[in-house]
């Protein structure tokens, strides 16, 4: 088998790379002495719990971003928890989060104009106990400290990349 045949076979096996970019507005849903929690929850966006535009299902019609939550230590202003949840569409009853098959990368854009933060190998971050992606890392916390700004909302752009 020639090199060009191997490359074609490899590209068919990996699938097509799809990219989605959205603007998230995470609402401050809890402010206490232990944490400031910012979140977007699809089911509560009409009550002011964040927003997302455009919705992921405009590109991937069987999947939605159900929740994105970031928790910050109010004393150090450092991120200490970050989770991302996906649901099937149509939404099952009762609703249940799921693994996003083929998800490979998450890119968070800076609100200060600096370089974005890239999380590769997203599949390895899936936590089967919570059915969510634990996207927290010390690197993300350090990057977020200087590259994200928030008050009553935390607004930023992020991207997802996956193979189909």
Steps between C-alpha positions, in 0.01 A plus 500: 500500500643838396538801728206688343273196552608479866427872552154467344427195715620680815287807426190284447565320830543825696192659344432859417608769743204720600535832683242698696557840659265659752474798727435403860366728767524327836288651776625537853270241658663477841721742692616391842806494720604165350436558129367715220325273252435608142278280286294455191221244528279453198191417706533819706620753244154660487536569873834669441745213548725593215468483126668337205491615139482337258386175654711191430199321348513743205805301387451163675125443508504204741708667777466804720721668756292462810726655761831681532610587853811677627572545872742765624653544843383850609818565699764402246281559191629167368289247319474173694229309315375485141251258346322463167188287443337384176150354449343310214232657287217436513547522874440167675268471796640521755779717357846349523838635396712309253842453349545704180628239255797625298558815707867584470567862595366796696637848435424784744559851366647770720287801593817709524622441144770249590554152354221243545522204735483162324398173660588204280390140544165595652386138503749423777333762724161328503399399851257205485392557862360846428450449124683827441829627371723616785684771310673647806879509510755717677605623155143613425476668842825690446402600145151606614642720776652736242282432195138501621318789662170473684253691713132397513564299182799325349488546122736326262517319167588133478526236232451127480661271244393144434523227241202343329 
